[in-house]
């Protein structure tokens, strides 16, 4: 069984991972929107 320290570490890692991929996804959406606006605008 996992001890409390390990649980906290995994929870922190999960939150950091979620935020990382969320921000990365938003940046890619902005990049594609900017390129689309430049090409088709």
Buried (B, 14 or more C-beta within 10 A) or exposed (E): EEEEEEEEEEEEEEEEEEEEEEEEEEEEEEEEEEEEEEEEE
